[in-house]
Amino acid sequence: MGVLDGKYDDLSEQSFYMVGGIEEVIAKAEKIAKESAA
């Protein structure tokens, strides 16, 4: 299991807030990163 294995430890806690599956977490993390870079 990826979460328990630490596979997603590099994603911010905010990425996990109010989302469904891990695919949504990854998408939200990418969106946050893009907004931070702008």
BELBEL-V901212 format. One line per field, one symbol per residue. phi: phi as a letter, one per 40 degrees, with the letter a starting at -180 (. if undefined). A space follows every 50 residues. Layout:
phi->???
This chain:
phi->.ccccgcbcccccccccfbccccccccccccccccccc
